[in-house]
Amino acid sequence: MEHINISLILARAGNTEGARLHIDLAESAMHTAGRFMSHKEYEIFEKKVEHRLESIIDGNRPDDAES
């Protein structure tokens, strides 16, 4: 999530190249994590990431207790 947060900060500052780099790093990290999870575990992981992204986009801070 850190790369996604940094990407959002950079994008808001107009640094599209830096934002794209951090999105690429986040995507790579998710694929790497997926190699160590079952298909079901990865689906759950994806849903958690999706929920957090929706919270960020909506301007809310995700509740860490849901992690």
C-alpha positions in Angstrom: 0.0 0.0 0.0 2.9 2.3 0.6 3.7 2.5 -3.1 0.1 3.3 -3.9 0.0 6.1 -1.3 3.2 7.5 -2.7 1.8 7.3 -6.2 -1.3 9.3 -5.2 0.9 12.0 -3.5 3.1 12.2 -6.6 0.1 12.3 -9.0 -1.5 15.1 -7.0 1.8 17.0 -7.2 1.9 16.6 -11.0 4.7 14.0 -11.1 3.1 11.5 -13.4 6.4 9.7 -14.1 7.0 9.1 -10.4 3.4 8.1 -9.9 3.5 5.5 -12.7 6.8 4.1 -11.2 5.2 3.5 -7.8 2.1 2.0 -9.4 4.3 -0.4 -11.3 6.2 -1.3 -8.1 2.9 -1.9 -6.3 1.7 -4.1 -9.1 4.9 -6.1 -9.0 4.7 -6.5 -5.2 1.2 -7.9 -5.5 2.2 -10.4 -8.1 5.2 -11.5 -6.0 3.0 -11.8 -2.9 0.6 -13.9 -5.0 3.2 -16.5 -5.6 3.2 -17.4 -2.0 -0.5 -17.6 -1.5 -3.2 -20.0 -2.6 -5.7 -18.8 -5.2 -8.3 -18.2 -2.4 -5.8 -16.3 -0.2 -4.9 -14.1 -3.2 -8.6 -13.4 -3.9 -9.0 -12.3 -0.2 -5.8 -10.2 -0.4 -7.1 -8.5 -3.6 -10.4 -7.6 -2.0 -8.6 -6.1 1.0 -6.4 -4.0 -1.3 -9.5 -3.0 -3.3 -11.3 -1.9 -0.2 -8.4 0.2 1.0 -8.1 1.8 -2.4 -11.8 2.7 -2.4 -11.3 4.2 1.1 -8.4 6.3 -0.1 -10.2 7.5 -3.1 -13.3 8.3 -1.0 -11.0 10.4 1.3 -11.4 8.1 4.3 -8.7 6.5 6.3 -9.0 2.7 6.3 -9.5 1.1 9.7 -6.4 -0.8 10.5 -8.4 -3.3 12.6 -9.9 -4.6 9.3 -6.5 -5.7 8.0 
